[in-house]
Amino acid sequence: MTDQTPQVRLERAKEASRATAALTSDDKARALEAIAVALLDAAPRIIEANAQDIARGREDGIGESLIDRLRLDETRVAALAAAVREVAALADPVGRVVGGHRMPNGVALEQVRVPFGVVGAIYEARPNVTVDIAALALRSGNAVVLRGGSAARESNTVLVDVMRRAVESVGLTSEAIQTVDGFGREGAKALMHGRGFIDVLVPRGSAGLIEAVVTESTVPVIETGAGNVHIFLDETAPDDWASDIVVNAKVQRPSVCNAVETVLVHRQAAPRLIPLVASALQSEGVAIHGDDMVAGMVSNVIPAVEEDWETEYLSLDIAIKVVDSLDEALDHIRRYSTGHTESIITTDSRNAERFLAEVDSAVVMVNTSTRFTDGGEFGFGAEVGISTQKLHARGPMGLSELTSTKWLARGAGQTRG
């Protein structure tokens, strides 16, 4: 890939999209199986390139949460290959009938799913996204143009090369997978201004990156949001559910967007739950930023300030606040949530249903960990991202979210009077 401008890459992706749109389901599944095999075969090369990225990242001081997202080892490469196979096994959305009817004059109408064409993605320090989005794009009949950022430069270079060679080995055009990483900011700008070439652009990363893409782009953007995620421990929350769910939601993988960042505790349950939950969190190395009531019940609490309620930590930090009621919890979530995921722990079915109805986030949960907000967990295979907007797609984005629809009309000589 020695093209001199990012525009050439976009043009080649657009041309390739016509070929990918015409592929059969078996063609696409065969290409994805080739990618899965190639990833496993190239694991030593991928890991070696990734080690260079990690070493450079540590020198640049990018932080442990980003290092964790950046890291690829044998287990994670195997997981990438497994995710590609899961996508290959999913039902092909292209051609699926969404609806239809027959007009009074006899013309038959049918609405079917079709590929977007070219999907662009801008993301940072996440080499897994390189594979996930490419796999989802191909399975849904799209070409893809990737901008993965400098932090994962070596990893992404190898991953794109491996995938392009794999699809070419089974007779598909390698031009369906493009990267503009080598062009730096110019490549990102080409994606954001690629009207006529990029049909939809998906940013994944920090709130700053997402805001910049949404603000600057002249192509349609599906916004994936930051995850200032909340769990509300209601008055009836069982001890074990409260402790187990909060610890899992914070500790299992703190550097991802579905990890809990703020826990709200009903005042009537605070004396019972706060010492228990705080002890479980602290035993896992979590730093607690708490209000005055939390600080009065737990040792080694960092006094919470306004910024804590607004922060997506992406680390072993958590904010805990006592609220007087479900109403106050809902008000807090409305004010500070980024619209990603919120969960209530309760045995009061009325409060549970009210929480589900009134919280305006992409995913709203009862009595379960926020870590389940994930395309793989939802049965979508890999995911493009978690959409926090309300147009076209919301929540974990899988294959269907990378398609649009068109109407097919079949007549027999009808004219409009």
C-alpha positions in Angstrom: 0.0 0.0 0.0 2.2 2.8 -1.3 -0.4 5.2 -2.5 0.7 8.8 -2.3 -2.6 10.3 -1.0 -5.4 9.3 1.4 -7.9 10.3 -1.3 -6.6 7.4 -3.5 -7.4 5.0 -0.6 -10.9 6.3 -0.3 -11.5 6.0 -4.1 -10.2 2.4 -4.1 -12.5 1.6 -1.1 -15.5 3.1 -3.0 -14.7 1.0 -6.0 -14.2 -2.1 -3.9 -17.6 -1.5 -2.1 -19.4 -2.3 -5.4 -17.8 -5.7 -5.4 -18.3 -6.4 -1.7 -22.0 -5.5 -2.0 -22.4 -8.2 -4.6 -20.8 -11.0 -2.6 -22.8 -13.9 -1.5 -23.1 -14.8 2.2 -20.8 -17.8 1.6 -18.2 -15.6 -0.1 -18.1 -13.3 2.9 -18.0 -16.2 5.4 -15.1 -17.7 3.5 -13.2 -14.4 3.6 -13.7 -14.1 7.3 -12.5 -17.6 7.9 -9.4 -16.8 5.9 -8.8 -13.8 8.2 -9.3 -15.8 11.3 -6.7 -18.4 10.2 -4.3 -15.8 9.1 -4.5 -13.9 12.4 -3.6 -17.1 14.3 -0.8 -17.9 11.9 0.6 -14.4 12.2 0.3 -14.2 16.0 4.1 -14.0 16.7 4.4 -11.2 14.1 1.4 -9.3 15.5 2.6 -9.6 19.1 6.1 -8.4 18.2 4.7 -5.3 16.5 2.4 -4.7 19.5 5.4 -4.9 21.8 6.9 -2.0 19.9 3.7 0.0 20.4 3.6 -0.7 24.1 7.2 0.2 24.6 6.7 3.5 22.8 3.5 4.1 24.7 5.2 3.7 28.0 8.0 6.1 26.9 5.3 8.6 26.0 3.5 8.1 29.3 0.1 7.3 27.8 -1.2 5.7 31.0 -2.0 2.1 32.1 -5.7 2.2 31.0 -4.6 2.9 27.4 -1.7 0.4 27.7 -4.3 -2.2 28.6 -6.5 -1.4 25.6 -3.4 -1.4 23.4 -2.0 -4.8 24.5 -2.2 -7.9 22.3 -0.9 -11.2 23.5 -1.6 -14.8 22.4 -4.8 -15.0 24.3 -6.1 -11.7 22.8 -5.0 -12.6 19.3 -6.9 -15.9 19.7 -9.9 -14.0 20.9 -9.7 -11.7 17.8 -9.7 -14.8 15.6 -12.6 -16.3 17.5 -14.6 -13.1 17.2 -14.1 -13.0 13.5 -15.4 -16.6 13.3 -18.4 -15.6 15.4 -19.2 -12.8 12.9 -18.9 -15.2 10.0 -21.4 -17.5 11.7 -24.0 -14.7 12.1 -26.9 -14.4 9.8 -26.2 -12.2 6.9 -28.3 -9.0 7.1 -28.0 -8.1 3.5 -31.2 -8.8 1.6 -33.2 -9.4 4.7 -36.8 -8.2 4.3 -37.7 -5.5 6.8 -41.3 -4.9 5.6 -43.5 -4.4 2.7 -47.0 -4.4 1.3 -49.0 -4.3 -1.9 -50.3 -0.9 -3.0 -54.0 -0.7 -4.0 -52.9 -0.5 -7.7 -51.2 -3.9 -7.4 -47.5 -2.7 -7.2 -45.7 -4.9 -4.7 -43.4 -3.0 -2.3 -40.6 -4.6 -0.3 -38.1 -3.0 2.0 -34.7 -4.8 2.3 -31.4 -4.3 4.0 -28.4 -3.2 1.9 -24.8 -2.3 2.7 -23.9 1.3 3.4 -21.0 1.1 1.0 -17.9 2.4 2.7 -17.6 2.5 6.5 -14.9 4.7 8.0 -13.6 4.4 11.5 -11.4 6.7 13.6 -10.2 5.3 16.9 -7.2 5.3 19.1 -5.0 2.7 20.9 -7.4 -0.2 20.2 -5.9 -2.7 17.7 -8.8 -5.1 18.3 -11.1 -2.5 16.7 -9.0 -2.8 13.5 -10.1 -6.4 13.2 -13.6 -6.1 14.7 -14.7 -3.3 12.4 -13.1 -4.9 9.3 -14.9 -8.2 10.0 -18.3 -6.6 10.6 -17.9 -4.4 7.5 -17.1 -7.3 5.3 -19.9 -9.5 6.7 -22.4 -6.7 6.0 -21.1 -6.2 2.5 -19.2 -3.0 3.1 -15.7 -1.8 2.4 -13.8 -0.2 5.2 -11.3 2.6 5.7 -9.5 2.6 9.0 -7.6 5.3 11.0 -6.3 3.7 14.1 -4.0 6.4 15.5 -0.3 6.6 16.3 -0.4 4.6 19.6 -1.1 1.3 17.8 0.7 2.2 14.6 2.9 -1.0 14.3 0.1 -3.3 15.4 -2.4 -1.9 13.0 0.0 -2.0 10.1 0.5 -5.7 10.6 -3.2 -6.5 11.2 -4.3 -4.6 8.1 -1.6 -6.4 6.0 -2.6 -9.8 7.4 -6.3 -9.2 6.6 -5.7 -7.8 3.1 -3.6 -10.8 2.2 -6.2 -13.2 3.7 -9.2 -11.9 1.7 -7.1 -11.8 -1.5 -6.1 -15.5 -0.9 -9.8 -16.5 -1.4 -10.4 -14.3 -4.5 -11.8 -11.1 -2.9 -10.3 -7.7 -3.5 -7.9 -6.5 -0.8 -8.9 -3.0 -1.6 -12.0 -3.5 0.5 -9.8 -3.0 3.6 -8.0 0.3 3.6 -6.0 2.3 6.2 -5.0 5.9 6.2 -2.8 5.6 9.3 0.3 6.4 7.3 -1.0 9.9 6.5 -1.5 11.0 10.1 -3.8 14.0 10.6 -4.2 14.3 6.8 -5.7 10.8 6.7 -8.2 11.6 9.5 -9.2 14.8 7.7 -9.7 12.9 4.5 -12.1 10.5 6.3 -14.0 13.3 7.9 -14.4 15.2 4.7 -14.8 12.3 2.3 -18.3 13.1 1.0 -19.1 10.8 -1.9 -16.6 8.2 -0.7 -17.3 7.6 3.0 -20.9 6.7 3.6 -20.8 6.6 7.4 -18.0 7.4 9.9 -17.7 5.8 13.3 -15.4 7.4 15.9 -14.3 5.4 19.0 -12.1 6.7 21.8 -11.9 9.6 24.2 -14.6 12.2 24.6 -12.3 14.7 22.9 -11.7 12.5 19.9 -15.4 11.8 19.4 -16.3 15.5 19.8 -13.7 16.5 17.3 -15.0 14.0 14.7 -18.6 14.9 15.2 -17.8 18.6 15.0 -15.5 18.5 12.0 -17.0 15.8 9.8 -19.0 16.6 6.7 -20.0 12.9 6.3 -22.6 11.2 8.4 -21.3 10.2 11.8 -22.6 7.5 14.2 -21.5 8.9 17.6 -20.1 6.4 20.1 -20.0 8.1 23.5 -17.9 8.1 26.5 -19.1 5.9 29.4 -19.9 7.8 32.6 -21.8 4.7 33.8 -23.9 4.6 37.0 -25.2 1.9 39.3 -27.9 2.8 41.8 -28.1 0.7 45.0 -31.8 1.0 45.9 -33.1 0.6 49.5 -33.9 -3.1 48.9 -30.6 -4.0 47.2 -29.4 -7.4 48.5 -26.0 -7.4 50.1 -24.4 -10.0 47.8 -25.9 -8.6 44.6 -24.7 -5.1 45.5 -21.2 -6.1 46.3 -20.7 -8.7 43.5 -22.2 -6.5 40.8 -20.4 -3.3 41.7 -17.0 -5.1 42.0 -17.5 -6.9 38.7 -18.6 -3.7 36.9 -15.6 -1.8 38.2 -12.8 -4.3 38.5 -13.3 -6.9 35.7 -11.9 -4.5 33.1 -11.7 -0.9 34.4 -10.3 0.6 31.2 -13.4 0.1 29.0 -16.5 2.2 28.5 -19.0 -0.1 30.1 -17.1 -0.1 33.5 -19.1 1.6 36.3 -17.7 5.0 37.3 -20.3 6.2 39.9 -22.3 4.3 42.5 -25.4 6.0 44.0 -26.6 4.5 47.3 -30.1 5.0 48.8 -29.7 6.7 52.2 -31.8 4.1 54.0 -29.4 1.4 52.7 -26.2 3.3 53.1 -25.2 2.0 56.6 -25.7 -1.5 55.4 -24.3 -1.4 51.9 -21.5 1.2 51.9 -19.1 -0.5 54.3 -19.6 -3.8 52.5 -19.3 -2.5 49.0 -16.4 -0.2 49.8 -14.4 -3.0 51.6 -14.9 -5.3 48.6 -13.8 -2.6 46.2 -10.7 -1.6 48.3 -9.6 -5.2 48.6 -9.4 -5.1 44.8 -7.2 -1.9 44.8 -10.0 0.5 43.9 -9.6 4.1 45.1 -12.9 5.5 46.4 -13.9 9.1 45.8 -16.8 9.7 48.2 -19.1 12.3 49.7 -19.1 13.2 53.3 -21.4 10.4 54.4 -19.3 7.8 52.6 -16.2 9.3 54.2 -17.8 8.9 57.6 -18.3 5.2 57.0 -15.2 4.1 55.2 -11.5 4.8 55.8 -9.1 6.1 53.1 -11.8 7.9 51.1 -10.8 10.7 48.7 -13.2 13.6 49.2 -15.4 13.8 46.1 -15.6 17.1 44.2 -17.9 18.1 41.3 -15.5 16.8 38.8 -15.8 13.2 40.2 -19.4 13.0 39.2 -18.5 14.0 35.6 -15.5 11.8 35.2 -15.0 8.6 33.2 -12.1 7.3 35.1 -11.2 4.2 33.0 -9.1 3.2 36.0 -9.4 1.6 39.4 -11.2 4.7 40.7 -14.9 5.0 41.6 -17.1 7.8 42.9 -19.8 6.9 45.5 -22.6 9.2 46.6 -25.5 8.9 49.0 -28.9 10.0 47.6 -32.2 10.4 49.5 -34.4 8.6 47.0 -34.9 7.0 43.6 -36.0 10.5 42.4 -32.6 12.0 43.4 -30.8 9.1 41.8 -32.7 9.7 38.5 -31.9 13.4 38.7 -28.2 12.7 39.2 -28.1 10.4 36.3 -29.9 12.9 34.0 -27.4 15.5 34.9 -24.1 13.5 34.7 -24.7 10.5 32.5 -23.2 10.2 29.0 -26.2 8.1 28.0 -24.2 4.8 27.8 -25.3 2.3 30.5 -27.0 2.5 33.9 -28.1 -0.2 36.3 -30.3 -0.4 39.4 -29.9 -3.1 42.1 -33.3 -3.6 43.8 -35.9 -6.2 44.7 -38.7 -3.6 44.3 -40.3 -4.3 41.0 -42.0 -0.9 40.8 -38.7 0.9 41.3 -37.1 -1.4 38.7 -39.7 -0.7 36.1 -39.6 3.1 36.8 -35.8 3.1 36.4 -36.1 1.2 33.1 -38.8 3.7 31.9 -37.2 6.9 33.0 -33.5 6.5 32.4 -32.6 7.8 28.9 -29.5 5.8 28.1 -28.6 3.4 25.3 -28.8 0.4 27.7 -30.7 0.4 31.0 -30.3 -2.6 33.3 -31.9 -4.2 36.5 -29.8 -6.4 38.8 -26.9 -7.0 36.5 -23.4 -5.8 35.8 -22.9 -2.9 33.3 -20.1 -5.0 31.8 -22.7 -6.8 29.7 -23.1 -3.8 27.4 -21.1 -5.3 24.7 -21.7 -6.6 21.2 -20.2 -10.0 21.9 -22.3 -10.4 25.1 -25.4 -9.3 23.3 -24.9 -12.0 20.6 -23.7 -9.7 17.8 -20.2 -11.2 17.6 -17.8 -8.3 17.5 -19.1 -4.7 17.7 -18.5 -1.5 15.9 -19.0 0.5 19.1 -21.6 1.5 21.6 -23.7 4.2 20.0 -25.1 6.8 22.5 -26.9 8.8 19.8 -30.6 8.3 19.0 -30.6 8.3 15.1 -30.1 5.1 13.1 -28.3 3.1 15.8 -28.3 3.0 19.6 -26.4 0.7 22.0 -24.0 -2.0 20.8 -23.7 -1.9 17.0 -23.5 -5.1 15.1 -24.1 -6.2 11.5 -27.6 -4.7 11.1 -26.3 -1.3 12.2 -23.9 -1.3 9.3 -26.7 -1.6 6.8 -29.3 0.8 5.4 -32.5 -0.2 3.5 -33.9 0.4 0.1 -37.4 -0.2 -1.3 -38.0 -2.6 -4.2 -41.2 -2.0 -6.2 -42.5 -4.6 -8.6 -45.3 -3.7 -11.0 -47.0 -4.8 -14.1 -47.4 -1.7 -16.2 -49.0 0.6 -13.6 -48.9 4.3 -14.1 -49.9 7.1 -11.7 -53.0 9.0 -12.6 
